[in-house]
Amino acid sequence: MADIKNIVSQLKSLLTASGVEKYAVSVAETEKRELNTEGTNFNLYRTTFGKRVSVTAFIGGKKGSSSGNDFTPEGLEKVVKTAAQGANSSPEDPANDIAAYQEPAVFKTGTYEPDMDAFYLRLKELTDTVSAKHPKIKIMALIASHDKGHSLYANSNGTEFEDYSGIYSAVLEFAGNDGEKTTGLAYDGVIMGDLAKPVYTLGNIAKTLADTENSLNPISVGGKFEGDIILTPAALGEFGMMLVGNYISAGVIMDGTSLWKDKLGQKVASDSLTVRAQAQDSRIVACQKHTGDGYAAENVTLIEKGVLKSFMLNLYAANKTGLSVTKNDGGAFVIDEGDTPVADMIASVKRGLIVGGFSGGQPGANGEFSGVAKNSFYVEDGKIKGAVMETMISGNLEAVFANVKAISKEQVLDGNSALPYLQTGGITISGN
Amino acid sequence: MLKDIITAKKVCFADGVQTVLRGHENRSRQVVLLKGNLVRNDSSESRGISARVTKNGRYGFASAASYTEADAEAVVRAATENALFLDARAQGAGRSYPALANGSVKPRREIRDAQQKRIIDTCHEIDAYVEKTYPDLVSRTVVYTEDSQDKIIVTSDAACGHVTYPRCYIYVMLTAMGKNGAPVELFKAFGGAGSFEDHFADTAYMYPEIDSLYTRVRDKVEGVYAEAGVKTVILGGMMGGMLAHEAVGHTVEADLVIGGSVAGPNLNKRVASELVTLTDYASTAFGREAPLPVYLDDEGTLAQDVTLIKDGILTGYMNSRETAQLFGMTPAGNARAWTFSDEPIIRMRNTAIHPGKDKLEDMIASIDDGYYLIESSNGQADLTGEFMFGVSLGYEIKHGRLGKALLDTTVSGIAFEMLKTVDMVSDNVTWSSSGFCGKKQPMPVGMAGPEMRCRISIGGR
């Protein structure tokens, strides 16, 4: 491994010599060891060694960024020169800035050095378990890796964050298959700090496999009606990201297209909804350590009991809008669990869907969405009638979270997030 | 441009295995103006070297994030060890795939850098035009994005070569306030294969297009929701391209066929009306250079076109060397990798539905109650061919005439069922090439289609 502290030191000297007053640099080395299967056969072992150097230069309120992967003196000089040129080419904007000095910190996540023999055995155990327990599941691929990284962030205000991480991950791609009958593509995955537990037992993998196996004989919903949907944790994750993108993120607050831009501190969703972006959470493996602006990341509550508590604004957006900076760039989202068992939620549905995934675009600024309900099941009079296909759902994103009927007491932890099931009403459901 | 330091390293290739050594550089630039504010001003380069070694069909891959002769030797050694690791644990005898034709490919395009200031100034000029001409807009965004790939590919038993793929685009996005207080937006992409000066030395050609985009945004302000249900529609060329790529293209990638896609049991069967022919073009399409030409893939296969559907019959798949052997087909250069650290996987190149003989105006006149769906914001499909496309621009058709614009909506269907309903195909093809396909790795792809009349499910109120 390279001496990344020395490289940061070289970058600082080059930046000072170039007349750059304010800067942030980041240097990282990574090693990926990836095992892939085709079907259940391990057919690719991939080892990649990566390097990254990033420089953001500020010259009189002008900003430029450059990155590369060449750690030689010439390579470092080129990155610094390109960033400085970028800054000099930019218009002056006093909103460009970096975070004030933060206490130095060293972060450690997961298992830094991989045990590939043990990992191979865990993965083999997973494919063997799937084959034994789910005979109508056809595994397309298992993509699993250990990602090791050592990085150092530093800026001209004296902040230094050093990070060591070693994370195992596994993503299973599969479909239900029975002769010529096949389901749509399904996938599920987890990230892990260690190999203590069988992969099959983590996250929602076993449930997603079972649901897919039960989807081989889809029924037609037929016609169009308004009903309830129960979003699974996977689907809730998708809708949650759309919520952040449409109403809370920096871009839509800065350009004024968010319908919530003036609603900080006001009720925007159901009382039962609390959404958090976590920096420290024992349930989540890969929490963010520091923001791109150079703040030590903090746990941020975005919506608390339906009230909008925070936007997700980086320092530039905060300076532009006069609002507070958010010391979290997102990534590790938590939606607090409720008190309703999933079985009770299903029993309460007169007519609707359990939605396992959503195939649709980001809604427009008005929140209107429509798309295909994937990996989904039709529910009538509290009973699951069968898997559906060619079924569309449409509604309004804001209304999805305003009309919450129940949030499950069960919460799925996949290493990336902690999400429950969520039941909402007023959704237009149309079948072919 | 990469200097060739790796061809001489063929001497390091082990016997009894199949080896590909690749030097690979990616460059990218991005400038984003949001309401005139420069919110992004980035450039990035990464360069490295990788080796893929195949032993009895089992792959070892290794890469290093630098580009030296020592790295070339090291990655060949590590990839060979990885292949042997898997081969030792594998059950059953694997098999090597056949050697391919030799050949040597030379770069067709130079990757030329523009000064960052020139890029920023051009974006500001466009932004200033929009701000001055259309002060009623609530927001506007101008994005310059550029990515290029420079690769040297050396193989043990196939073709070799040096290929360069630069491309760049300017996106203009306009946002107006809708009638109900909710904003509506549309964007247009300009550019294509080549460097900044190839497309933006003179931007005068963009302004009439921006004016047209504004007109459509105003139409959308007055837009209505589509009525949910199965409707007769005309899919515009962009939508046709999305259909070609997402709904059909992915299902006929041979790795997804192995995974159980609907194309498996449908080879040599009718999957579309006889008006539909679909080709994945390598470097030339309809008598002109394809938008994102590919000459040599990352397994050393010289690129050729693949006919996927001929007059409605499914005729082929897109393959790697491994899958081509499995299906008894000929590899045609679809195995591609995005960065030096990526292994090649089966990817589309320039995938297009062929034009027909109908005129768009006749097609519109033929519909009493339906929709003309022009622009797609995104699309997804899965193994069954069930697809979803976001529709960002469309119009009602009432009594053979265009009516009101539509607010954002979605269409969906099962590709091989929906394509059988195609009964009119226009004589015009529209290409798009600015996006990335996402399939483990990003990859630039081109897609195109004519206007097609068909029956399709549309979402709405």
Interface residues (C-beta under 8 A of the other chain):
Chain A: K32 E38 G39 N41 F42 N43 L44 Y45 R46 T47 T48 F49 G50 K51 R52 K63 G64 S65 S66 S67 G68 N69 D70 F71 T82 Q85 G86 A87 N88 S89 S90 P91 D93 A95 Y120 K138 M140 A141 I143 E173 A175 N177 E180 T182 T183 G184 L185 K224 G251 M254 D255 G256 T257 L259 Y316 K320 S359 G360 G361 Q362 P363 G364 A365 N366 G367 E368 S370 G371 V372 K374 M389 E390 M392 I393 S394 T428 S430 N432
Chain B: L34 K35 N37 L38 V39 N41 D42 S43 S44 E45 S46 R47 G48 S50 G57 R58 Y59 G60 F61 A62 S63 A64 A65 S66 A78 A79 N82 A83 F85 L86 R89 A90 Q91 Q115 Q116 K117 I120 H124 V138 S139 T141 T175 G178 N180 G181 A182 P183 V184 E185 Y225 A228 G229 V230 D255 L256 I258 G259 G260 S261 V262 P265 S341 E343 S377 N378 Q380 D382 L383 T384 E386 M388 G390 S392 L407 D408 T409 T410 S412 G413 I414 K440 S457 G459 G460 R461
